[in-house]
Structure formats: structure tokens, C-alpha cells
């Protein structure tokens, strides 16, 4: 049997599931290895295809540390008697540590009559819970708690990646610096809770009004920063004007009071001579020029 032949029409589906899936032939050689199996184990399909699990790959053990590869392998036993099995085992991660997984095994016949064994595995509850907790902590560390947008730390990473892509591959990008007009006055008049409502409302408007691959984040206070790849300077201004109009048309209500909101925007295209700081500083200066010219406008340069 050639490598990675199993269920070719279902490969995309199997790669999309969150559990690891691998398939072995009658000799227990791996013939299919999905994306989740790579994520959970650290082994790529190139590492395992055509090899047996015992070939310094997963080398499952039980809770007592007993190897399951010789005589006690649930998948091998399922291949022999076609009976599905469930078990909690510990696989060998490519980095060397053990990972607790809950497995299910079954046998199937392919269209040509070949019998294969399938193992489906996912991280056991405690490991999965810890992983989810770590992922959530990572997400929260990069998100602004009020608006849910990327925070300044994350936007700095986006800027760095965009600058590298431009200098390495010639992919242009532009930056918009957005500042809410008269925000302090609105805070003083309506209170901080109303100010938070304004920030959240504008954040939702900005995110809903850009392309899927554009990134808008909260830079600090009442300031937002947008990074827009693959745009000409003229297109960047067109997007900035659209955002300005949409914010002006946004309805921000607080305790029955309509709070009028506008923004001033600085728009600039990054150049090869720029650094992350210089392109942001230029956009910031252009935003202040919009303020000086009367607010609720876009200035580019």
C-alpha cells in the first residue's frame, strides 16, 4: 500500500478535526497521519509515514509505564479481531515527554478489500484543560480587555511582521492612526462608563469595516492603530475616509443619551527606509494635523 492513500477524498475532513487520527496497514505501518496528530505529538507526517508506531515514534505506555507496542497494543489487537477499543495511554512526544491521551481504535476495509486499523486520539481531560487554559492566558495577554481588540503589544508584533514582509518580499502596507475627537470632554461630561461604551462601539465599527486580513488594535487610551497590507497610498486614504464616515454615523447610546463621536485619522504608507517606530510616529503626527485642521478628518502623507 502506498503511503498516505487512505480515504484521499476525506483527507481535508480528517485534517480539519481536532482529534489526532492515524491509519496503519496490516503490517502496522503508518499510512495516514492528520494535522491534529502532528500538533498533539510533534511528529510530522514525514516523520512517521511508512514506519511503525514502535519505531521510536509514539511508543505508547500504560499508567504503570509498561510498553504497549509488544503484545498489548490496542490498535494491533483491533486489527486482529476487528473489535473496537478504548483506552487511556501515554504517548511519546517528539520532544521526549509523555502526553496522556484517550484513544479509540477500529478496523475498516478499503474499497480494494484491504484491512486497515484506525486510531483516534485526543489529549486527556486534565491535559486538554491545561492546554486550553494556557491558550486563553496567551490570548488574554495579547488582547485589550475592554474592546477585545489586539493590544499594543500585539500590534507591535503585527507591525514588525509587516515590516519584515515588505523588506523581504516587497509586500507594501499602510498604517492608520485613529484618535477619538474630544474624548476627554465626553468622559468628563458623561462619565467613564460612557467613555468605555464609546471605545467599545468604535472598536466594533472599525473591525466590521476592514478586510479580513487587515488588523486594527487599541494602541492606548482613545487611540487605535490599523495595519493594512497590500494597499496603495490612495486606497489607504479611501479606507480611512470610509472608517471616518462610519464612525461619525455610529450611534453610541448611554443611559438614554446619544453621544456624538468622530475621529481624526493619520494615514501613511510604509517605505523601505521606515522602521516600526518611524511609520507609527509619522501616522501619529498626521493624525494631530487632522486635529489642528478641525478634527473629524483624514490627513495623509
C-alpha positions in Angstrom: 0.0 0.0 0.0 1.4 3.4 -0.9 1.9 6.0 1.8 -1.0 8.4 2.7 -3.5 6.6 0.5 -6.3 6.1 3.0 -9.5 7.9 2.2 -8.0 10.5 -0.1 -11.4 12.2 -0.6 -11.6 12.6 3.2 -8.1 13.9 3.8 -9.3 17.6 4.1 -12.0 16.5 6.5 -9.7 14.4 8.7 -7.2 17.3 8.7 -9.9 19.6 10.0 -10.9 17.5 13.0 -9.4 18.4 16.4 -8.5 14.9 17.4 -5.5 13.1 16.1 -6.2 10.4 13.5 -3.7 7.9 12.1 -4.2 4.8 10.0 -2.0 1.7 9.8 -1.9 -1.1 7.3 -1.9 -4.8 8.1 1.8 -4.6 9.0 1.1 -1.8 11.4 2.9 0.7 9.2 1.5 4.2 9.3 -0.2 5.2 6.0 -2.1 8.3 7.1 -1.3 11.0 9.7 -3.6 14.0 10.1 -2.8 17.6 11.1 -4.1 17.2 14.7 -1.8 14.1 15.1 1.1 16.4 14.2 0.0 19.1 16.7 -0.5 16.7 19.6 2.6 14.5 19.1 5.1 16.9 17.5 5.8 14.3 14.8 5.1 15.4 11.2 3.6 13.0 8.6 7.1 12.9 7.0 8.5 11.6 10.3 6.0 8.7 10.6 4.7 7.6 7.2 5.9 4.1 6.3 7.1 3.4 9.9 5.6 1.5 12.8 4.5 3.2 16.0 7.2 1.3 17.9 9.9 2.7 15.6 10.9 5.4 18.2 7.6 7.2 17.4 4.7 7.1 19.8 5.8 4.0 21.8 2.6 4.0 23.9 2.8 3.0 27.5 0.1 2.5 30.2 -0.1 4.2 33.6 2.5 1.8 35.0 5.0 2.6 32.3 4.6 -0.8 30.6 5.2 -0.6 26.8 2.1 -1.4 24.8 3.9 -2.0 21.5 4.6 -5.7 22.0 1.5 -7.8 22.6 -0.7 -5.2 24.3 -1.2 -2.7 21.5 -4.9 -1.8 21.4 -4.7 -0.9 17.6 -2.9 -4.2 16.8 -5.5 -6.2 18.7 -8.3 -4.4 16.9 -6.6 -5.2 13.6 -6.5 -8.9 14.6 -10.1 -9.3 15.9 -11.9 -6.2 14.4 -13.2 -5.3 17.9 -13.1 -1.5 18.7 -11.3 -0.5 21.8 -11.0 2.5 24.1 -8.1 3.2 26.5 -6.1 5.9 28.2 -2.5 5.7 27.3 0.6 7.9 27.3 2.3 8.6 24.0 5.9 9.7 23.4 6.1 13.3 22.2 8.8 14.2 19.7 10.3 16.5 22.4 10.7 13.5 24.7 8.0 14.0 27.3 4.9 11.8 27.7 1.4 13.0 26.8 -1.8 11.5 28.3 -4.3 10.7 25.5 -7.7 8.9 25.3 -7.7 6.6 22.3 -10.3 4.8 20.3 -9.4 2.1 17.8 -11.4 0.5 15.0 -10.7 -1.5 11.8 -12.0 -0.7 8.4 -11.9 -2.2 4.9 -10.9 -0.1 1.9 -12.6 -0.4 -1.4 -10.0 -2.8 -2.6 -10.6 -5.1 0.3 -7.5 -4.1 2.3 -8.0 -4.0 6.0 -6.6 -1.0 7.9 -6.5 0.0 11.6 -7.6 3.5 12.7 -6.7 5.2 15.9 -8.4 8.4 17.0 -6.8 10.1 20.0 -7.2 13.3 21.9 -5.5 14.8 24.9 -7.0 13.6 28.2 -9.2 15.9 30.1 -6.6 17.3 32.5 -4.0 17.9 29.8 -6.6 19.4 27.4 -7.9 21.7 30.2 -4.4 22.9 31.0 -3.7 23.5 27.3 -7.0 25.5 26.9 -6.1 27.5 30.0 -2.6 28.3 28.6 -4.1 29.3 25.2 -6.7 31.5 26.9 -4.0 33.2 29.0 -1.9 33.7 25.9 -5.0 35.2 24.1 -5.8 37.5 27.0 -2.2 38.7 27.2 -2.4 40.0 23.6 -6.0 41.4 23.8 -7.3 44.7 25.1 -9.7 43.7 27.9 -12.2 46.4 27.2 -12.6 46.2 23.4 -11.3 42.7 22.7 -9.0 44.1 20.0 -5.3 43.3 19.8 -3.5 45.3 22.4 -0.4 47.5 21.8 2.0 44.6 22.4 0.2 42.5 19.7 0.1 45.5 17.3 3.8 46.0 17.7 4.3 42.3 16.6 2.0 42.9 13.6 4.0 45.9 12.6 7.2 44.0 12.9 5.9 41.2 10.8 4.6 43.6 8.2 7.8 45.5 8.0 9.8 42.2 7.6 7.4 41.1 4.8 7.8 44.4 3.0 11.6 44.4 3.2 11.9 40.7 2.4 9.2 40.1 -0.2 8.2 43.6 -1.3 4.7 43.4 0.2 3.5 47.0 0.9 1.5 48.1 3.8 0.0 51.2 5.3 -0.8 52.4 8.8 -3.8 54.4 10.1 -3.6 56.2 13.4 -7.1 56.8 14.7 -7.9 59.1 17.7 -11.3 59.8 19.1 -12.2 63.5 19.0 -12.9 65.3 22.3 -12.8 62.1 24.2 -11.7 63.6 27.5 -14.6 66.1 27.3 -17.1 63.3 26.7 -15.6 61.3 29.6 -15.9 64.4 31.9 -19.5 65.1 30.8 -20.9 61.6 30.7 -18.6 59.6 33.0 -16.0 56.8 32.5 -18.6 54.1 31.9 -19.9 56.1 29.0 -16.4 56.6 27.7 -15.9 52.8 27.8 -19.1 52.4 25.8 -17.8 54.8 23.2 -14.5 52.9 22.9 -16.2 49.6 22.6 -18.7 50.9 20.0 -16.0 52.4 17.9 -13.8 49.3 18.1 -16.7 47.2 16.7 -17.3 49.6 13.9 -13.6 49.7 12.9 -13.3 45.9 12.9 -16.5 45.4 10.9 -15.4 47.9 8.3 -12.0 46.5 7.2 -10.9 43.5 5.2 -10.4 40.1 6.9 -6.6 40.3 6.7 -6.3 43.9 8.0 -5.5 44.3 11.7 -6.9 47.0 13.9 -5.9 47.2 17.6 -6.1 49.5 20.5 -2.9 51.5 20.8 -3.7 53.1 24.1 -6.3 55.4 25.7 -8.6 56.6 22.9 -6.1 55.7 20.2 -6.4 52.9 17.7 -3.9 51.7 15.2 -4.6 49.9 11.9 -2.2 47.9 9.7 -3.3 47.4 6.1 -1.2 45.2 3.8 -1.2 45.3 0.0 -2.6 48.8 -0.3 -1.6 51.8 -2.4 -1.4 55.2 -0.6 -4.6 56.2 -2.4 -6.5 53.1 -1.4 -5.3 53.6 2.2 -6.9 57.1 2.2 -10.1 55.7 0.8 -10.3 53.2 3.6 -9.5 55.9 6.2 -12.3 58.1 4.8 -14.7 55.2 4.9 -13.8 54.5 8.6 -14.2 58.2 9.5 -17.7 58.3 7.9 -18.8 55.1 9.5 -17.7 56.2 13.0 -19.5 59.5 12.5 -22.6 57.6 11.6 -22.3 55.2 14.6 -24.9 55.6 17.3 -23.4 55.5 20.8 -26.2 55.4 23.4 -25.6 55.6 27.1 -28.5 55.6 29.6 -30.8 57.1 27.0 -28.3 59.8 25.9 -26.9 59.8 22.4 -23.2 60.6 22.5 -21.9 62.1 19.2 -18.5 60.7 18.2 -16.0 61.5 15.5 -12.4 60.5 14.9 -9.3 62.2 13.4 -7.0 59.9 11.3 -3.5 60.0 10.1 -2.7 57.8 7.1 0.7 56.8 5.8 2.3 54.1 3.6 5.4 52.4 4.9 8.6 52.7 2.9 11.8 50.6 2.9 13.5 53.4 4.9 11.0 53.1 7.7 11.2 51.3 11.0 8.2 50.2 13.0 8.6 53.4 15.2 9.0 55.8 12.3 5.9 54.7 10.4 3.8 55.0 13.6 5.3 58.3 14.5 4.5 59.7 11.1 0.9 58.4 11.2 0.6 59.9 14.7 1.9 63.3 13.5 -0.6 63.3 10.6 -3.4 62.5 13.0 -2.5 65.5 15.1 -2.6 67.6 11.9 -6.1 66.4 11.4 -6.9 67.6 14.9 -5.4 71.0 14.2 -7.4 71.3 10.9 -10.7 70.9 12.7 -11.0 67.2 13.7 -13.2 64.6 12.0 -10.9 64.4 9.0 -8.1 62.3 7.4 -4.6 63.6 6.7 -2.2 61.6 4.7 1.5 61.8 3.9 
